[in-house]
């Protein structure tokens, strides 16, 4: 008995046919549409800092990139809510919530290596010589090798 895998299908076809993927895809499309409507009501400078996170039961949750923009948008909340309520997609809007979430750094995490001064390395090396436990002595010697380059 051999296993025969199902024939490969195009990703677009999977998104349209598979039920969990279909609902996820439709939610993503709805959020994209709400985002474009929101951007039409925001000032141009604020558009890059404000993103629609969810729209449920009359509550619109917006993710803001930093606290300064969140404060500015909170001052404009009533005006923004009135403008959005005038749009068909936001009928029933009763509340706007702002959550601050800074963007993730694009670069890798900085490496965290310990560097010691030559005097500190000598002190640790001297201490390691007086240690009887071989594992602890080896760990101290490894630590002593993290000296600052001259």
Secondary structure, DSSP 8 states (H G I E B T S, - for coil): ----------HHHHHHHSHHHHHHHHHHHHHHHHHHHHHHHS-GGGGGGEEEEEEETTEEEEEESSHHHHHHHHHTHHHHHHHHHTSGGGTT--EEEEEE-----SS--------B-HHHHHHHHHHHHT---HHHHHHHHHHHT-B---
